[in-house]
Amino acid sequence: MVAITLKPAQRPAHLSRYLRHWPAAILFGLAGCSSLPTIVPDLARRPGPPVQLEGARGELSATHSKSILDRLENRSPDTGIFDHHLAREEAIVGSPLTAGNQVRLLQDGPATYQAMYAAIMAARDHINMETYILDDDEVGQRFAEALIAKQAEGVQVNLIRDSVGTLGTPESFFQQLTDSGVQVLEFNPINPLLTPKEWALNQRDHRKLLIVDGHTAFLGGINISSVYSGGSFRYGSRAKPDAGADPDLAWRDTDLQLQGPVVAEFQKLFLATWEKQKGKPLPAKNYFPPPEHVGPHVVRAIGSSPDDPFSLIYATLLSAISSAEVSVNITNAYFAPDPQLLDALEAAARRGVDVTLILPSQTDSWLVFHAGRNYYDRLLRAGVKIHERQGVILHSKTALIDGVWATVGSTNLDWRSFLHNYELNAVVLGPDFGKQVQAMFDKDLAASETITLEQWQRRPLNLRVKEWFARVWEYWL
């Protein structure tokens, strides 16, 4: 039995982008403190029923499920990830493991926006979109124009936008959408007079999700903003002047495009959020078309919210790290780990697993940045390898375990993601997709600087002071 015990919550890690809006920052500081409950998912090896997969026609037979998983395992490295991890993950998360999906890995804004825009323009029934940031800039206006055009064609567009994430976007931007017939829902409005439910300012919707006609879904870390206009391996995207980072740096991020039975699981999460936020009844559309077998990938959809007894994504990641036998490769934008995640990473490294982290060298949230660096010494001493991505603002949230268990989503490795945010990830199983994620990881690794223990112990005093200051404020991030 591995107990997952979490300390009191910290404050938002993503508000640095809006610190110029001091009233909102003060409101967050005054929001009531809450504590993460103790959670105890059972990660021990125990006999149990075989893992069942779901396909286009519903639950697969035990024989068919076993055949698919055996095929994945036989093509994988010599690892116990399948027999040790899958049943535990299903017990923790509860959502089905679905077969017959097609998954496309998308790197950076240009490739993601191109694919999203093409899917929007091809929509025939409905478009459901959920985002943290939707800026009133060139990219945001292009998406708005596309959504308005599809609504005019009779395609129902439903949009959930986070109140804090869109704090800098004028109301006129959303009014133009509403006037065209788009259903726009503001998630947990900052103004308590605008919410039809209990005011929960500290809960934020950090998900990035686009669903088109119930058969194509996009998710990951990419918001709708011109900061993503350029690729991360060339200078093209520019951070906003007040973002607290070099304005010439591109933003490095990752998304997924999915088709197949798993899209219905993401659709359920979108509709559940809409209902919980007391949105207006949605027009009747074909939100759940008959699923089709379109590809070879086995995928699980995982959504977390503050209403869960614990973060499902967090517990799943801890389970995967605890199951690792060969490698743990993590790329993450905001690294402010709790004691359990630190323990899991250290334990994996000490039992011989190759644990490698790619973290930012520059960031738009310097408090989180330096708070995370405070743990470098401890991790390096345990044998964890740390690299800092150079030349970009790193915003990716990905993990690859043993080359066969991959996750991409919106979840950062910080307290806000695990406690207060609505987050969304996909877990993709199998060595074929794992090779794609590994190639992406290797490309980022080649553009990163290795941090050694000897080097880190020689860091200048001013960095140590910043780490100390960030650590003092770590509770409030």
C-alpha atoms as one frame of an Amber mdcrd trajectory, in Angstrom:
protein
   0.000   0.000   0.000   1.395   3.407  -0.971  -0.211   6.299   0.856  -0.570
   9.575  -0.969  -0.623  12.307   1.632  -0.875  15.924   0.544  -0.122  19.099
   2.457  -2.252  22.263   2.577  -2.853  23.956  -0.724  -0.800  26.695  -2.229
  -2.136  29.644  -4.205  -2.492  29.961  -7.967   0.611  29.421 -10.069  -0.837
  30.864 -13.261  -1.874  34.358 -12.161   1.523  35.939 -12.877   0.216  36.701
 -16.337  -2.431  38.905 -14.686  -0.623  40.362 -11.710  -1.209  43.778 -13.213
  -4.866  43.215 -12.222  -4.236  43.709  -8.521  -7.906  43.543  -7.417  -8.154
  40.006  -8.781  -4.845  39.030  -7.204  -5.993  40.354  -3.839  -9.265  38.454
  -4.099  -7.323  35.265  -4.689  -5.123  35.970  -1.720  -8.229  36.363   0.428
  -9.859  33.181  -0.877 -10.234  30.608   1.861  -7.423  28.178   2.372  -8.235
  24.547   1.832  -6.368  21.328   2.390  -5.820  18.363   0.194  -7.252  15.247
   1.823  -5.206  12.169   2.410  -5.641   9.790  -0.516  -4.582   6.194  -0.547
  -4.828   4.537  -3.953  -3.681   0.933  -3.797  -0.557   0.624  -5.939   0.440
  -2.833  -4.731   0.356  -5.888  -7.019  -2.873  -7.694  -6.280  -4.878 -10.264
  -8.223  -8.048  -8.901  -9.744 -10.311  -8.982 -12.776  -8.640  -8.501 -16.165
  -8.562  -5.009 -17.627 -11.514  -4.431 -19.964 -11.207  -2.228 -23.033 -14.003
  -0.363 -24.753 -14.269  -0.025 -28.498 -16.563   1.457 -31.104 -19.361  -0.993
 -30.202 -18.977  -0.868 -26.451 -17.069  -3.051 -24.017 -14.779  -5.573 -25.673
 -14.740  -9.172 -24.587 -12.131 -10.248 -22.061 -10.398 -12.251 -24.771 -10.302
  -9.329 -27.202  -9.097  -6.933 -24.491  -6.328  -9.318 -23.468  -5.296  -9.791
 -27.085  -4.873  -6.042 -27.621  -2.952  -5.512 -24.379  -0.750  -8.564 -25.015
   0.086  -7.210 -28.450   1.098  -3.877 -26.937   3.133  -5.577 -24.220   4.914
  -7.896 -26.630   6.043  -4.913 -28.698   7.218  -3.014 -25.633  10.515  -3.017
 -23.767  10.980  -5.571 -21.012   8.846  -3.815 -18.421   6.026  -4.669 -16.075
   4.094  -1.504 -16.876   1.115  -3.393 -18.274   0.603  -6.108 -15.674   1.525
  -3.822 -12.775  -0.055  -0.530 -13.715  -3.214  -0.846 -15.780  -5.532  -2.345
 -13.195  -4.345   0.112 -10.556  -4.911   3.055 -12.897  -8.427   1.917 -13.752
  -9.249   1.488 -10.068  -8.030   5.037  -9.380  -9.563   6.833 -12.360 -12.686
   4.874 -13.201 -12.852   6.008 -16.840 -12.643   3.283 -19.498  -9.559   2.354
 -21.458 -10.666   2.663 -25.079  -9.293   0.913 -28.161  -9.598   1.873 -31.819
  -8.419   5.485 -31.546  -6.218   7.619 -33.762  -3.842   9.980 -31.965  -1.780
  12.713 -33.589   0.988  14.483 -31.682   1.017  18.250 -32.298   4.004  20.389
 -31.358   3.631  24.140 -30.834   0.983  26.646 -31.824   1.220  26.776 -35.630
   0.681  23.038 -36.170  -2.032  22.888 -33.500  -3.926  25.945 -34.725  -3.792
  24.739 -38.321  -5.286  21.367 -37.345  -7.907  22.954 -35.057  -8.911  25.519
 -37.654  -9.306  22.831 -40.331 -11.508  20.778 -38.009 -13.650  23.818 -37.151
 -14.180  24.720 -40.796 -15.201  21.118 -41.537 -17.756  21.025 -38.676 -21.308
  20.068 -39.644 -23.185  19.626 -36.341 -21.553  21.244 -33.304 -18.353  22.660
 -31.837 -17.629  22.493 -28.091 -14.674  24.539 -26.900 -13.232  24.961 -23.408
 -10.209  27.153 -22.752  -8.356  28.961 -20.003  -7.031  31.850 -22.123  -8.752
  33.299 -25.188  -7.027  36.531 -26.146  -8.407  39.355 -28.238  -5.495  39.329
 -30.664  -4.811  38.092 -34.186  -5.141  34.411 -33.266  -8.146  34.938 -30.990
  -9.975  36.997 -33.605  -9.305  34.375 -36.259 -10.872  31.707 -34.082 -13.773
  33.990 -33.194 -14.463  34.683 -36.853 -14.379  30.966 -37.654 -16.770  30.134
 -34.801 -19.160  32.907 -35.798 -19.098  31.726 -39.413 -19.914  28.140 -38.412
 -22.720  29.315 -36.122 -24.187  31.207 -39.089 -24.139  27.936 -41.052 -26.253
  26.234 -38.375 -23.401  24.531 -36.537 -24.007  24.999 -32.805 -20.982  26.487
 -31.041 -20.693  26.184 -27.244 -17.792  27.896 -25.468 -16.568  27.670 -21.856
 -13.992  30.337 -20.978 -12.315  30.775 -17.618 -13.059  34.098 -15.940  -9.499
  34.686 -14.667  -7.782  33.283 -17.752  -9.749  35.697 -19.944  -9.475  38.609
 -17.522  -7.548  40.667 -20.060 -10.001  39.978 -22.889 -12.637  42.711 -23.325
 -16.274  41.767 -22.889 -16.951  43.070 -26.391 -14.940  40.137 -27.742 -17.346
  37.646 -26.172 -20.368  39.785 -26.916 -19.718  39.440 -30.625 -19.823  35.660
 -30.171 -23.003  35.792 -28.099 -24.713  38.094 -30.580 -24.032  35.571 -33.343
 -25.755  32.763 -31.423 -22.687  31.147 -29.840 -23.429  29.897 -26.321 -20.727
  31.441 -24.106 -20.335  30.307 -20.491 -18.004  32.169 -18.102 -16.462  29.679
 -15.676 -16.682  30.850 -12.052 -17.040  34.594 -12.737 -14.833  36.895 -10.696
 -17.899  39.022 -10.056 -20.041  37.011  -7.609 -23.175  38.754  -8.891 -22.719
  37.067 -12.273 -22.600  33.473 -11.069 -25.797  31.395 -10.917 -24.120  28.949
  -8.535 -22.093  29.064  -5.347 -19.217  31.505  -5.760 -15.957  29.566  -6.010
 -13.372  32.091  -7.155 -10.385  29.920  -6.307 -11.526  27.108  -8.619 -10.350
  27.706 -12.160 -10.890  25.920 -15.476  -7.380  25.282 -16.792  -8.534  22.784
 -19.442  -7.902  23.326 -23.150 -10.383  21.246 -25.145 -11.942  21.448 -28.583
 -14.493  18.857 -29.748 -15.867  18.935 -33.295 -18.983  16.951 -34.232 -18.343
  14.482 -31.424 -15.689  12.644 -33.411 -12.538  14.827 -33.204 -10.965  16.237
 -30.030  -7.958  18.442 -29.313  -6.385  18.836 -25.896  -3.102  19.785 -24.278
  -1.432  22.916 -22.967  -2.036  25.354 -25.815  -4.279  28.349 -25.139  -5.764
  30.594 -27.832  -3.227  33.421 -28.021  -0.761  34.996 -30.436   2.121  34.118
 -28.123   1.951  30.722 -29.842   2.181  32.157 -33.356   5.689  30.855 -33.987
   7.332  27.461 -33.616   9.617  26.870 -30.648  12.646  25.897 -32.724  12.758
  29.281 -34.436  12.232  32.803 -33.214   8.733  33.737 -34.297   6.415  33.759
 -31.323   6.719  36.660 -28.954   5.731  36.736 -25.319   3.678  39.710 -24.238
   5.830  42.642 -23.070   4.567  42.331 -19.485   4.928  38.531 -19.318   8.093
  38.737 -17.236  10.240  36.939 -19.809  12.405  37.699 -22.824   9.908  39.072
 -25.404  11.798  37.386 -28.265  11.280  33.852 -26.968   8.924  31.389 -28.632
   6.478  29.327 -26.572   7.080  25.563 -26.566   3.912  23.510 -26.019   2.251
  20.223 -26.947  -1.259  19.142 -27.927  -3.025  16.013 -29.144  -5.602  15.479
 -31.883  -7.757  12.421 -31.179 -10.445  10.532 -33.054 -12.275   7.370 -32.068
 -14.296   6.083 -29.115 -12.303   8.080 -26.523 -13.753  11.362 -27.879 -17.063
  10.499 -26.204 -15.288  10.487 -22.827 -13.992  14.019 -23.396 -17.460  15.054
 -24.539 -18.913  13.787 -21.263 -16.412  15.897 -19.326 -17.279  19.033 -21.300
 -21.021  18.561 -20.838 -20.585  17.790 -17.125 -18.675  21.051 -16.642 -21.353
  22.976 -18.539 -24.071  21.498 -16.325 -22.160  22.060 -13.089 -21.577  25.699
 -14.027 -25.348  26.119 -14.518 -25.022  26.982 -18.184 -28.156  27.495 -20.262
 -29.628  24.286 -21.672 -27.688  23.439 -24.813 -29.484  23.125 -28.146 -30.176
  19.522 -29.098 -27.353  18.272 -31.291 -25.700  14.951 -32.077 -23.173  15.195
 -29.271 -22.593  11.433 -29.187 -22.490  10.070 -32.745 -21.936   6.309 -33.139
 -18.218   5.759 -32.378 -15.998   4.285 -35.045 -12.799   2.246 -34.961 -10.357
   4.605 -36.676  -6.879   3.712 -35.442  -4.592   1.492 -33.370  -4.223   3.514
 -30.199  -5.431   2.615 -26.709  -6.358   5.798 -24.828  -7.824   6.816 -21.484
  -9.405  10.236 -20.871  -8.731  11.671 -17.415 -10.365  14.802 -16.072  -9.751
  16.217 -12.615 -11.664  18.827 -10.667 -11.663  20.205  -7.107 -14.880  18.269
  -6.511 -13.029  14.964  -6.694 -11.759  13.515  -3.399  -8.284  13.783  -4.938
  -6.730  14.721  -8.273  -7.227  11.736 -10.562  -4.442  12.893 -12.859  -2.047
  13.299  -9.946  -2.826   9.877  -8.523  -2.470   8.321 -11.989   0.933   9.938
 -12.507   2.147   8.766  -9.100   0.929   5.269  -9.949   2.804   5.319 -13.262
   6.033   6.570 -11.663   5.725   3.944  -8.925   5.288   1.285 -11.642   8.248
   2.470 -13.719  11.009  -0.063 -14.331  13.092   1.517 -17.097  12.560   5.255
 -17.537  10.572   8.311 -16.452  10.764  11.260 -18.864   8.846  14.363 -17.789
   8.566  17.767 -19.449   6.673  20.374 -17.446   6.233  24.110 -17.383   5.484
  24.804 -13.713   7.378  22.532 -11.358   6.495  23.127  -7.695   6.198  19.526
  -6.451   4.645  18.330  -3.224   6.537  15.886  -0.948   4.882  12.800  -2.454
   5.904  13.594  -6.012   9.438  14.318  -4.827   9.497  11.004  -2.976   8.183
   9.111  -6.020  10.809  10.602  -8.333  13.615   9.948  -5.852  12.466   6.383
  -5.172  12.340   5.613  -8.898  15.855   6.967  -9.443  17.232   5.045  -6.471
  15.840   1.730  -7.735  17.688   2.224 -11.019  15.039   3.899 -13.172  16.391
   6.586 -15.516  14.461   9.659 -14.286  14.891  12.719 -16.513  13.168  16.091
 -16.144  13.061  18.870 -18.738  12.078  22.103 -17.003  12.082  25.787 -18.027
  15.173  27.958 -18.137  12.920  31.025 -18.390   9.312  31.424 -17.390   6.407
  33.839 -17.139   5.984  32.928 -13.452   9.282  33.536 -11.689   8.026  32.640
  -8.190   7.038  29.138  -9.295  10.252  28.905 -11.309  12.487  29.588  -8.318
  10.321  27.616  -5.909  10.847  24.557  -8.105  14.576  25.179  -8.405  14.730
  25.007  -4.625  14.358  21.196  -4.972  17.125  20.682  -7.533  19.778  19.840
  -4.944  17.635  17.138  -3.352  16.622  15.581  -6.668  20.124  15.646  -8.138
  21.527  13.932  -5.044  18.974  11.139  -5.539  20.116  10.588  -9.119  17.336
  12.459 -10.942  18.616  14.106 -14.133  17.537  17.725 -14.628  17.752  19.721
 -17.852  16.538  23.249 -18.543  15.084  23.975 -21.979  16.874  26.892 -23.593
  15.654  29.573 -25.983  11.907  29.189 -25.341   9.167  29.691 -22.803   8.476
  26.041 -21.931   4.738  25.414 -21.491   4.464  21.661 -22.262   2.991  19.155
 -19.824   3.986  15.642 -20.935   5.272  12.427 -19.394   6.541   9.147 -20.849
   7.010   6.100 -18.606   8.984   3.049 -19.789   8.467   4.156 -23.378   4.889
   2.801 -23.411   2.786   4.961 -21.067   2.441   8.542 -22.276   0.324  11.433
 -21.080  -0.265  14.862 -22.603  -2.580  17.463 -21.140  -3.090  20.706 -19.271
  -1.790  19.590 -15.865   1.271  21.245 -14.359   3.271  19.705 -11.528   2.169
  22.248  -8.962  -0.346  22.509  -6.167  -2.823  24.642  -8.130  -3.208  22.012
 -10.839  -3.654  19.214  -8.327  -5.991  21.019  -5.938  -7.955  23.921  -7.411
  -8.023  23.534 -11.193 -10.202  21.672 -13.613  -7.567  19.825 -15.662  -7.613
  17.405 -18.572  -5.142  14.755 -19.775  -5.056  11.826 -22.131  -3.066   8.664
 -21.417  -1.929   6.798 -24.529  -0.544   3.261 -24.242   1.824   1.452 -26.561
   5.374   1.668 -27.937   4.460   3.229 -31.298   3.093   6.429 -29.811   5.750
   6.207 -27.105   8.431   6.455 -29.804   6.880   9.682 -31.076   6.852  11.185
 -27.590  10.427   9.976 -27.021  11.570  11.621 -30.263   9.927  14.867 -29.160
  11.552  14.554 -25.733  14.974  13.916 -27.296  14.584  16.993 -29.507  13.840
  19.151 -26.459  16.680  17.484 -24.579  19.133  18.426 -27.324  18.034  22.058
 -26.902  18.442  21.939 -23.109  21.255  22.618 -20.677  22.162  19.859 -18.241
  22.150  20.834 -14.570  24.747  18.924 -12.554  24.956  18.752  -8.781  28.467
  20.245  -8.773  27.353  23.088 -11.007  24.202  23.700  -9.000  26.068  23.898
  -5.707  28.175  26.704  -7.213  25.197  28.832  -8.212  25.468  32.485  -7.196
  24.033  33.952  -4.038  21.357  35.963  -5.842  19.763  32.762  -7.160  19.797
  31.240  -3.681  18.079  34.343  -2.305  15.382  34.109  -4.998  14.830  30.428
  -4.155  14.561  31.264  -0.477  12.097  34.083  -1.183  10.006  31.877  -3.476
  10.012  29.103  -0.894   8.703  31.544   1.736   5.814  32.386  -0.594   5.355
  28.848  -1.861   2.120  28.430   0.059   0.566  31.339  -1.829   1.642  30.510
  -5.377
